[in-house]
Structures are given as C-alpha cells and as structure tokens.
Amino acid sequence: MKIVQLISGPKIYLSNQEKHFVETHKSKVKLSQLSEQELWMAQNLVRKGIYSISNDDQTLIKKINETH
C-alpha cells in the first residue's frame, strides 16, 4: 500500500442503487418517508459510514459528501 493511499483514507465502494440513493436524498431524511427497500439500503449505508442515525432514531443524517 502506498503512503498516498493511507493518507487519503480507504475508499468506500457503493453499488449503483446505493449511489443513486445518496445522490437523490438530501443530507437529512426521515426514516418514515423511505420504502422498505430504501430502508434496507439506508441500513447498509449506515454500516459503510455514509450515513448515521439521529439520537431519536427518526432521521438519517449524511456524514460523507463524496462517494467513490
């Protein structure tokens, strides 16, 4: 691994559906507005560190603005 790769951090790879989700939703999304499939994608994006869930468990908050 090159030093440049270590400094810039690991890349997060997204599927086409996940990329579309990130591009179409704003920085804050109410979980109640999402379909069942979108909730599943949101859960995966939380695991990948792209989004986090608010303290009241009602809102999805974007953590990373860039996608790779």
Backbone atoms as SQL, in Angstrom:
CREATE TABLE atoms (id INTEGER PRIMARY KEY, chain TEXT, resi INTEGER, resn TEXT, atom TEXT, x REAL, y REAL, z REAL);
INSERT INTO atoms VALUES
  (1, 'A', 1, 'MET', 'N', 0.846, -1.174, 0.000),
  (2, 'A', 1, 'MET', 'CA', 0.000, 0.000, 0.000),
  (3, 'A', 1, 'MET', 'C', 0.894, 1.240, 0.000),
  (4, 'A', 2, 'LYS', 'N', 0.497, 2.227, -0.772),
  (5, 'A', 2, 'LYS', 'CA', 1.274, 3.456, -0.895),
  (6, 'A', 2, 'LYS', 'C', 0.892, 4.436, 0.213),
  (7, 'A', 3, 'ILE', 'N', 1.809, 5.318, 0.566),
  (8, 'A', 3, 'ILE', 'CA', 1.555, 6.307, 1.612),
  (9, 'A', 3, 'ILE', 'C', 0.400, 7.220, 1.224),
  (10, 'A', 4, 'VAL', 'N', 0.294, 7.563, -0.043),
  (11, 'A', 4, 'VAL', 'CA', -0.802, 8.418, -0.508),
  (12, 'A', 4, 'VAL', 'C', -2.152, 7.760, -0.219),
  (13, 'A', 5, 'GLN', 'N', -2.244, 6.458, -0.396),
  (14, 'A', 5, 'GLN', 'CA', -3.484, 5.735, -0.125),
  (15, 'A', 5, 'GLN', 'C', -3.796, 5.738, 1.366),
  (16, 'A', 6, 'LEU', 'N', -2.787, 5.636, 2.210),
  (17, 'A', 6, 'LEU', 'CA', -3.001, 5.657, 3.655),
  (18, 'A', 6, 'LEU', 'C', -3.471, 7.029, 4.129),
  (19, 'A', 7, 'ILE', 'N', -2.900, 8.078, 3.573),
  (20, 'A', 7, 'ILE', 'CA', -3.258, 9.437, 3.977),
  (21, 'A', 7, 'ILE', 'C', -4.674, 9.794, 3.539),
  (22, 'A', 8, 'SER', 'N', -5.036, 9.434, 2.324),
  (23, 'A', 8, 'SER', 'CA', -6.361, 9.784, 1.816),
  (24, 'A', 8, 'SER', 'C', -7.469, 8.941, 2.431),
  (25, 'A', 9, 'GLY', 'N', -7.131, 7.857, 3.090),
  (26, 'A', 9, 'GLY', 'CA', -8.132, 7.003, 3.721),
  (27, 'A', 9, 'GLY', 'C', -8.662, 5.964, 2.758),
  (28, 'A', 10, 'PRO', 'N', -9.351, 4.978, 3.285),
  (29, 'A', 10, 'PRO', 'CA', -9.882, 3.920, 2.416),
  (30, 'A', 10, 'PRO', 'C', -11.047, 4.435, 1.575),
  (31, 'A', 11, 'LYS', 'N', -11.169, 3.904, 0.389),
  (32, 'A', 11, 'LYS', 'CA', -12.292, 4.255, -0.480),
  (33, 'A', 11, 'LYS', 'C', -13.503, 3.427, -0.082),
  (34, 'A', 12, 'ILE', 'N', -14.653, 4.029, -0.204),
  (35, 'A', 12, 'ILE', 'CA', -15.906, 3.338, 0.086),
  (36, 'A', 12, 'ILE', 'C', -16.600, 3.086, -1.239),
  (37, 'A', 13, 'TYR', 'N', -16.773, 1.834, -1.567),
  (38, 'A', 13, 'TYR', 'CA', -17.404, 1.469, -2.823),
  (39, 'A', 13, 'TYR', 'C', -18.899, 1.253, -2.604),
  (40, 'A', 14, 'LEU', 'N', -19.687, 1.806, -3.521),
  (41, 'A', 14, 'LEU', 'CA', -21.139, 1.709, -3.440),
  (42, 'A', 14, 'LEU', 'C', -21.683, 1.029, -4.684),
  (43, 'A', 15, 'SER', 'N', -22.785, 0.310, -4.487),
  (44, 'A', 15, 'SER', 'CA', -23.482, -0.254, -5.639),
  (45, 'A', 15, 'SER', 'C', -24.179, 0.882, -6.377),
  (46, 'A', 16, 'ASN', 'N', -24.668, 0.609, -7.569),
  (47, 'A', 16, 'ASN', 'CA', -25.383, 1.633, -8.342),
  (48, 'A', 16, 'ASN', 'C', -26.626, 2.119, -7.604),
  (49, 'A', 17, 'GLN', 'N', -27.334, 1.205, -6.952),
  (50, 'A', 17, 'GLN', 'CA', -28.529, 1.584, -6.205),
  (51, 'A', 17, 'GLN', 'C', -28.182, 2.466, -5.014),
  (52, 'A', 18, 'GLU', 'N', -27.102, 2.118, -4.300),
  (53, 'A', 18, 'GLU', 'CA', -26.680, 2.922, -3.151),
  (54, 'A', 18, 'GLU', 'C', -26.241, 4.309, -3.610),
  (55, 'A', 19, 'LYS', 'N', -25.518, 4.369, -4.725),
  (56, 'A', 19, 'LYS', 'CA', -25.067, 5.654, -5.263),
  (57, 'A', 19, 'LYS', 'C', -26.275, 6.518, -5.641),
  (58, 'A', 20, 'HIS', 'N', -27.270, 5.911, -6.252),
  (59, 'A', 20, 'HIS', 'CA', -28.483, 6.636, -6.625),
  (60, 'A', 20, 'HIS', 'C', -29.202, 7.150, -5.370),
  (61, 'A', 21, 'PHE', 'N', -29.270, 6.334, -4.332),
  (62, 'A', 21, 'PHE', 'CA', -29.898, 6.731, -3.073),
  (63, 'A', 21, 'PHE', 'C', -29.204, 7.965, -2.498),
  (64, 'A', 22, 'VAL', 'N', -27.867, 7.940, -2.459),
  (65, 'A', 22, 'VAL', 'CA', -27.085, 9.044, -1.899),
  (66, 'A', 22, 'VAL', 'C', -27.275, 10.308, -2.730),
  (67, 'A', 23, 'GLU', 'N', -27.326, 10.161, -4.038),
  (68, 'A', 23, 'GLU', 'CA', -27.470, 11.318, -4.921),
  (69, 'A', 23, 'GLU', 'C', -28.862, 11.934, -4.861),
  (70, 'A', 24, 'THR', 'N', -29.897, 11.132, -4.638),
  (71, 'A', 24, 'THR', 'CA', -31.270, 11.645, -4.680),
  (72, 'A', 24, 'THR', 'C', -31.771, 12.142, -3.333),
  (73, 'A', 25, 'HIS', 'N', -31.193, 11.700, -2.233),
  (74, 'A', 25, 'HIS', 'CA', -31.675, 12.125, -0.921),
  (75, 'A', 25, 'HIS', 'C', -30.805, 13.241, -0.363),
  (76, 'A', 26, 'LYS', 'N', -31.444, 14.118, 0.378),
  (77, 'A', 26, 'LYS', 'CA', -30.756, 15.266, 0.956),
  (78, 'A', 26, 'LYS', 'C', -29.883, 14.821, 2.132),
  (79, 'A', 27, 'SER', 'N', -29.316, 15.808, 2.824),
  (80, 'A', 27, 'SER', 'CA', -28.419, 15.496, 3.933),
  (81, 'A', 27, 'SER', 'C', -29.172, 14.916, 5.133),
  (82, 'A', 28, 'LYS', 'N', -30.476, 15.207, 5.239),
  (83, 'A', 28, 'LYS', 'CA', -31.297, 14.627, 6.310),
  (84, 'A', 28, 'LYS', 'C', -32.554, 14.037, 5.686),
  (85, 'A', 29, 'VAL', 'N', -32.848, 12.789, 6.058),
  (86, 'A', 29, 'VAL', 'CA', -34.008, 12.080, 5.504),
  (87, 'A', 29, 'VAL', 'C', -34.764, 11.435, 6.652),
  (88, 'A', 30, 'LYS', 'N', -36.064, 11.657, 6.694),
  (89, 'A', 30, 'LYS', 'CA', -36.905, 10.987, 7.689),
  (90, 'A', 30, 'LYS', 'C', -37.045, 9.523, 7.323),
  (91, 'A', 31, 'LEU', 'N', -36.801, 8.640, 8.270),
  (92, 'A', 31, 'LEU', 'CA', -36.893, 7.202, 8.014),
  (93, 'A', 31, 'LEU', 'C', -38.319, 6.793, 7.660),
  (94, 'A', 32, 'SER', 'N', -39.303, 7.494, 8.191),
  (95, 'A', 32, 'SER', 'CA', -40.705, 7.154, 7.909),
  (96, 'A', 32, 'SER', 'C', -41.085, 7.401, 6.451),
  (97, 'A', 33, 'GLN', 'N', -40.303, 8.198, 5.725),
  (98, 'A', 33, 'GLN', 'CA', -40.589, 8.507, 4.326),
  (99, 'A', 33, 'GLN', 'C', -40.004, 7.485, 3.364),
  (100, 'A', 34, 'LEU', 'N', -39.185, 6.558, 3.860),
  (101, 'A', 34, 'LEU', 'CA', -38.499, 5.603, 2.997),
  (102, 'A', 34, 'LEU', 'C', -39.312, 4.324, 2.830),
  (103, 'A', 35, 'SER', 'N', -39.197, 3.728, 1.648),
  (104, 'A', 35, 'SER', 'CA', -39.843, 2.434, 1.397),
  (105, 'A', 35, 'SER', 'C', -39.021, 1.339, 2.080),
  (106, 'A', 36, 'GLU', 'N', -39.534, 0.128, 2.045),
  (107, 'A', 36, 'GLU', 'CA', -38.843, -0.998, 2.678),
  (108, 'A', 36, 'GLU', 'C', -37.477, -1.239, 2.029),
  (109, 'A', 37, 'GLN', 'N', -37.404, -1.162, 0.704),
  (110, 'A', 37, 'GLN', 'CA', -36.130, -1.351, 0.007),
  (111, 'A', 37, 'GLN', 'C', -35.153, -0.223, 0.337),
  (112, 'A', 38, 'GLU', 'N', -35.654, 1.011, 0.411),
  (113, 'A', 38, 'GLU', 'CA', -34.793, 2.134, 0.753),
  (114, 'A', 38, 'GLU', 'C', -34.282, 2.035, 2.187),
  (115, 'A', 39, 'LEU', 'N', -35.102, 1.508, 3.097),
  (116, 'A', 39, 'LEU', 'CA', -34.654, 1.299, 4.474),
  (117, 'A', 39, 'LEU', 'C', -33.522, 0.284, 4.524),
  (118, 'A', 40, 'TRP', 'N', -33.624, -0.750, 3.711),
  (119, 'A', 40, 'TRP', 'CA', -32.569, -1.764, 3.650),
  (120, 'A', 40, 'TRP', 'C', -31.273, -1.131, 3.140),
  (121, 'A', 41, 'MET', 'N', -31.373, -0.309, 2.089),
  (122, 'A', 41, 'MET', 'CA', -30.199, 0.379, 1.552),
  (123, 'A', 41, 'MET', 'C', -29.628, 1.361, 2.573),
  (124, 'A', 42, 'ALA', 'N', -30.506, 2.071, 3.266),
  (125, 'A', 42, 'ALA', 'CA', -30.059, 3.021, 4.284),
  (126, 'A', 42, 'ALA', 'C', -29.283, 2.304, 5.389),
  (127, 'A', 43, 'GLN', 'N', -29.753, 1.134, 5.777),
  (128, 'A', 43, 'GLN', 'CA', -29.053, 0.348, 6.793),
  (129, 'A', 43, 'GLN', 'C', -27.647, -0.024, 6.317),
  (130, 'A', 44, 'ASN', 'N', -27.515, -0.417, 5.067),
  (131, 'A', 44, 'ASN', 'CA', -26.196, -0.734, 4.515),
  (132, 'A', 44, 'ASN', 'C', -25.304, 0.498, 4.463),
  (133, 'A', 45, 'LEU', 'N', -25.871, 1.640, 4.131),
  (134, 'A', 45, 'LEU', 'CA', -25.095, 2.875, 4.060),
  (135, 'A', 45, 'LEU', 'C', -24.659, 3.350, 5.443),
  (136, 'A', 46, 'VAL', 'N', -25.452, 3.058, 6.451),
  (137, 'A', 46, 'VAL', 'CA', -25.044, 3.355, 7.837),
  (138, 'A', 46, 'VAL', 'C', -23.866, 2.470, 8.208),
  (139, 'A', 47, 'ARG', 'N', -23.926, 1.200, 7.839),
  (140, 'A', 47, 'ARG', 'CA', -22.806, 0.280, 8.113),
  (141, 'A', 47, 'ARG', 'C', -21.524, 0.719, 7.426),
  (142, 'A', 48, 'LYS', 'N', -21.664, 1.288, 6.225),
  (143, 'A', 48, 'LYS', 'CA', -20.490, 1.729, 5.466),
  (144, 'A', 48, 'LYS', 'C', -19.979, 3.092, 5.931),
  (145, 'A', 49, 'GLY', 'N', -20.729, 3.775, 6.791),
  (146, 'A', 49, 'GLY', 'CA', -20.293, 5.056, 7.323),
  (147, 'A', 49, 'GLY', 'C', -20.683, 6.257, 6.493),
  (148, 'A', 50, 'ILE', 'N', -21.559, 6.078, 5.523),
  (149, 'A', 50, 'ILE', 'CA', -22.009, 7.190, 4.685),
  (150, 'A', 50, 'ILE', 'C', -23.062, 8.020, 5.433),
  (151, 'A', 51, 'TYR', 'N', -23.938, 7.349, 6.148),
  (152, 'A', 51, 'TYR', 'CA', -24.994, 7.991, 6.933),
  (153, 'A', 51, 'TYR', 'C', -24.882, 7.564, 8.388),
  (154, 'A', 52, 'SER', 'N', -25.516, 8.345, 9.260),
  (155, 'A', 52, 'SER', 'CA', -25.693, 7.949, 10.651),
  (156, 'A', 52, 'SER', 'C', -27.169, 8.162, 10.984),
  (157, 'A', 53, 'ILE', 'N', -27.602, 7.607, 12.086),
  (158, 'A', 53, 'ILE', 'CA', -28.994, 7.741, 12.512),
  (159, 'A', 53, 'ILE', 'C', -29.028, 8.694, 13.700),
  (160, 'A', 54, 'SER', 'N', -29.980, 9.603, 13.692),
  (161, 'A', 54, 'SER', 'CA', -30.090, 10.602, 14.757),
  (162, 'A', 54, 'SER', 'C', -30.370, 9.933, 16.101),
  (163, 'A', 55, 'ASN', 'N', -30.194, 10.703, 17.171),
  (164, 'A', 55, 'ASN', 'CA', -30.398, 10.171, 18.519),
  (165, 'A', 55, 'ASN', 'C', -31.834, 9.723, 18.771),
  (166, 'A', 56, 'ASP', 'N', -32.788, 10.331, 18.096),
  (167, 'A', 56, 'ASP', 'CA', -34.185, 9.940, 18.279),
  (168, 'A', 56, 'ASP', 'C', -34.618, 8.808, 17.354),
  (169, 'A', 57, 'ASP', 'N', -33.676, 8.261, 16.581),
  (170, 'A', 57, 'ASP', 'CA', -33.926, 7.130, 15.667),
  (171, 'A', 57, 'ASP', 'C', -34.995, 7.424, 14.619),
  (172, 'A', 58, 'GLN', 'N', -35.149, 8.686, 14.235),
  (173, 'A', 58, 'GLN', 'CA', -36.172, 9.066, 13.265),
  (174, 'A', 58, 'GLN', 'C', -35.600, 9.626, 11.969),
  (175, 'A', 59, 'THR', 'N', -34.324, 10.016, 12.003),
  (176, 'A', 59, 'THR', 'CA', -33.739, 10.726, 10.870),
  (177, 'A', 59, 'THR', 'C', -32.407, 10.109, 10.461),
  (178, 'A', 60, 'LEU', 'N', -32.203, 10.039, 9.169),
  (179, 'A', 60, 'LEU', 'CA', -30.952, 9.577, 8.587),
  (180, 'A', 60, 'LEU', 'C', -30.143, 10.817, 8.239),
  (181, 'A', 61, 'ILE', 'N', -28.875, 10.895, 8.700),
  (182, 'A', 61, 'ILE', 'CA', -28.048, 12.077, 8.507),
  (183, 'A', 61, 'ILE', 'C', -26.817, 11.699, 7.696),
  (184, 'A', 62, 'LYS', 'N', -26.593, 12.423, 6.596),
  (185, 'A', 62, 'LYS', 'CA', -25.440, 12.145, 5.734),
  (186, 'A', 62, 'LYS', 'C', -24.158, 12.599, 6.438),
  (187, 'A', 63, 'LYS', 'N', -23.163, 11.712, 6.477),
  (188, 'A', 63, 'LYS', 'CA', -21.878, 12.016, 7.108),
  (189, 'A', 63, 'LYS', 'C', -20.812, 12.373, 6.090),
  (190, 'A', 64, 'ILE', 'N', -20.870, 11.768, 4.906),
  (191, 'A', 64, 'ILE', 'CA', -19.851, 11.948, 3.878),
  (192, 'A', 64, 'ILE', 'C', -20.496, 12.531, 2.639),
  (193, 'A', 65, 'ASN', 'N', -19.911, 13.595, 2.112),
  (194, 'A', 65, 'ASN', 'CA', -20.467, 14.242, 0.926),
  (195, 'A', 65, 'ASN', 'C', -19.965, 13.623, -0.371),
  (196, 'A', 66, 'GLU', 'N', -18.788, 13.016, -0.339),
  (197, 'A', 66, 'GLU', 'CA', -18.218, 12.437, -1.551),
  (198, 'A', 66, 'GLU', 'C', -18.463, 10.941, -1.575),
  (199, 'A', 67, 'THR', 'N', -18.660, 10.424, -2.779),
  (200, 'A', 67, 'THR', 'CA', -18.730, 8.977, -2.961),
  (201, 'A', 67, 'THR', 'C', -17.683, 8.580, -3.973),
  (202, 'A', 68, 'HIS', 'N', -17.153, 7.387, -3.840),
  (203, 'A', 68, 'HIS', 'CA', -16.093, 6.906, -4.749),
  (204, 'A', 68, 'HIS', 'C', -16.658, 5.909, -5.711);
